[in-house]
Amino acid sequence: MIVSAHLIWRVALLGIVFAADLVVFIGLCHDELRGWRVRRRTRDTKPMGDDVSALPSSAR
């Protein structure tokens, strides 16, 4: 079986594009996970001074 040079170039370029897409996808996943951790961390902590419901009704 003889493989043409054009086919080899096409497969090589497709592999390069696939690898570049994979690198970008991993970077996006990394950024999304970092943002998710920050959002989860801020949601788990209670606000200290902005909670009006903690005040007695006479102080509102």
Residue pairs with C-beta under 8 A, 6 or more apart in sequence:
52 60
